[in-house]
């Protein structure tokens, strides 16, 4: 457990220097663009930390391992493509624009959360991931194709590799009776869910 948690933190820390050390932009950004760019950097860390909090709250130790493996796989695919393709960023800061690592990582996280814990957590995660993708274009770090490719990579890894947290759900019709009289009350759905 501790090894997996440390691995997740290491992966997140490795993602940060990429944005912090990418170099100064060759074009002038507005205050708004700088603010949005910073917010996407914050969400790159905040989303996996929130996911970790959900997993710990649900005592989903297996899910933490799955999430770490997916993040590592996403990083390997994304950075492999970045260094193979050498596409120039819109702000001119370097040649590692395609695909967007921010987008791939947050969409992996959102897909993991949705698939593992359901739409209650997945919808907000996808909304934040969509904001990050938009923000990377608005902040001139990527163009639309960069973030679409990142979102596709992240979503594919998250959806294909994540197993739902709830297993062995057994749901069947059930008749309800009054415990005192034994008379029929209604028909509903009953069953057990094993976690």
N, C-alpha and C positions, 0 to 999 in steps of 0.2 A: 504494500500500500504506500509506504513512504517513498519507495523508489519510483513508483508511478507518479506520485504527486510532484516529486522533484524533477522528473522528466518533463512533466507538463509545464512547470515553471521555467525550466531551461528553454523549452521550445518557445514559450512566450517571450522570454528575454532575448532570444536570438532573432526574433521577428522585429523587435524594437530598434536595434541599431541600424537596420536597413533604412528605416525612415529617418532616423536622427542623423545618420552619417551620409545620406544620399547626396549631400552637397547642396549648396545654395541654388535656388532656381535662377535660370538665365533670363526669365521674364519677371516683370513686376506684378505682384499679386495685390489684390485689394484686401482691406482688413477683413472683410467677410470671407473671402477665399482662404485666408490664413486661419481664421477661426474654425471654418468647416474642416479644413485639413487637420487641425489639431484635434477636433472632436472625433474624427475618424481614427486617429492614433489612439485616443483614449478608449474608444469602443473596441478596438482590436484587442485590448487587454481586459476591459470590463466584461465583455460578453463571455469569454471562457471562465473568468473568475465567478461570474453569476452562475454559469452552468455547473461549475465545481460545487458551489454552494447548494444548488438544487440536488446534485448527486449525493452530497454528504447528508443533507437533510432527509433524503429518502434512503440513506444507508445503501446506496447503489455502488458498491465497491467495484463490481464487474464493469459497470458503466464508465467509471473513471478510467479504467484500463482501456476500454474501447475508445473513449474520447481521446486519450493520449496517443494511441496508435493511429487514429484517423488524422489527428493534427500533424503527426510526424509524416504520414503518407502524403498529406496535402502539401506540406512544406517541400518534400522531396520532388513531387511532380511539378509544383509551381516554380521552384527555383531551378530545377533542371531545364524547364522550358525558357525561363528568363535568360539563363546563361547560354542556351543554345540559339536563341532567336536574336538577341541583341537589338531590340526595338527601342528607338529613342523616345524618351518621355516628352509629353507636350511642353513641360517647363524647361526642357533642355538639360536637366541636372545629371542624367546618366542614360545608359543604354539598356535598362532593365525594366521596361514598361510592360511587356507582355509575358504572361498574364498578370493581373493584379493580385498580389499576395494578400493584401487586406481583404479583397472580395472573396478570394478562395477560402481563407481561414474563417471569416465570419459566416459564410454560407455553409461551410462544413459544420460549424457550431450550431447554426440554426437548424440544419437538417438533422443533426444528431439529437438536438433538444426535441424537435417535433416528433421524430420517429421513436425516440426513447420514452418521452414523457407526455406526448400528446399535444393537441392543438392549443390547449390552454397556455402552455409555455411556448409552443412553436410559433404562433401568430406574432406575438411581440418580438420574438427572436428574428423572424423573417423581416419584420418591419425595420428593425435596427440594421439588419444586414443590407436591406435595400437602401437605407439612408447612407450607409458606408460606401456602397457602390456608387451612388449618385455623388456623394461628397468627394470621392477620388477623381471623378470627372470634373466637377465644379472647381476643385482645388488645383486643377491642371497637372495632376500627377499621372493621370491615365486618360485614354480616350474610351469611347463606349465599347469598342471591341475588347479592350483589355479587361474591363470589369465584367463584361458578359462571359468571357472565357474563364475568368476567375470564379464567377458565380456558378458556371456549369461544372467546373472541376470540383469545387467545394460541395455543391449539392449532390453530385454523383457519388462522391466518396462517402458523404454523410448518409445518404439514403440507402446506398448499396451495402454498406458495412455495419450499419447499426441494427441491432436486434431490439425489439420493444422490451421495455422493463417489465411489463405485466405479461406473465406467461400462464399457460394452462387455465385460461378462463373457461369456466363451464357454466353456461347460461342456458336455462331451460324454463318452459312455462311452469308456473306454480299456482296452486289454488290456495287461497287464504281462508281460514275458518276462524270463528270466534273460539278462543281457548276455553271459555266457560261453558258455552252451550254446544259447541261442535258444529254449529250451523255455518253453511257456506256464506262467505262475505264477497269475495271477488277473485278474479283471475289476474295474475300479473306475471312478472318475470322474476325469477329467483336464481340463485346459484352461488358458487364460490369462486373466488379469485385467489390464486396462489402467486406470491411474489418471490 
